[in-house]
Structure formats: C-alpha cells, structure tokens
Amino acid sequence: MFDPRNPYPGMQYGAFPGGMGMMRPPFNPYAQPQGPQPSMQSPDETPVQEAVPWIYVPNAKDIYQVTVQPGHTVWVMSQNEPVFAVRTADSKGKAETEMFRFEAFDPDAVQLTNQPPQVDVTQFVTRAEFNELVRRLKGAEQQNESSV
C-alpha cells in the first residue's frame, strides 16, 4: 500500500548522503512536545494589575442611573462633586450602592492607628488595694460557710 507521507518505503529517514533531502517523520498524535515551551511572561516579570475602570457621571444623583450587570461591580465617580460610589449587583441583578466622599486631610494631624491608646493609670488599683480586697472576700466567704 502506498503511503503519501513516505514515498520511499524501506528507506531510513536521513538515508540520503550528507543528510540531503531528509524526510519528515510521520505525524504521531500521542507524541509529547519536545523542548521547553514558550511562556507568556518571563519568571522575573510581575503581572500588572489593571486599573479600576471608572464610570464618570455629571453629579451624585446620576450614580443611581448607572446599570450593573448581575454578579458584577462598577466604580462610579461624580465629575462635579467630590464623591464616588461602588455599585454591586447580586446574581439576580439587584444593585446596592455604597457612597463615599473625597476629603482633604492633614496627614500630620491624623493620629496613627498603630500607637497604643493613652491609658489613665489612676483608675487602676494598686497591689496593696487588691490584696486587701482578696482578704476581705475570703473573710466574707468564711463567714457565709460558718453560717450555713
């Protein structure tokens, strides 16, 4: 039977002198790819996050007019007022809107959250006062046990 992929039956691949006219091996659908596969990004390259796609509306009242596809979130910013909103729709398409206001602030005037709060130590008892309380409670406990 004639095989169009091998017009010279019985000859080995590359049997021609000097490797001239080397024939292509037959297609093997179960063959594994040879060599390294090209990757979409190099290992040292970090993926770039896409910016939030803002939708701009003329004023804050128009934020509620922006449609949201079910299961998606939309970021909406007012062009004439310092407000923005995050509109989220559930799987049934019911949209909820959270409104936020842009405000200028002085970072030096803001109390850092990682500092412990100031505690008024005058509201705590001393060790002597605590020991006196324990002594009184033990005395009251012994009186209750003896009266029972």
Secondary structure, DSSP 8 states (H G I E B T S, - for coil): ---TT-SSTT--TT-SGGGTT-------TT----S----SS-TT---------EEEESSGGGGGG----TT-EEEEEESSSSEEEEEEE-TT--EEEEEEE-----TTTS--TTS-----GGGS--HHHHHHHHHHHHHHHHHHHHH-
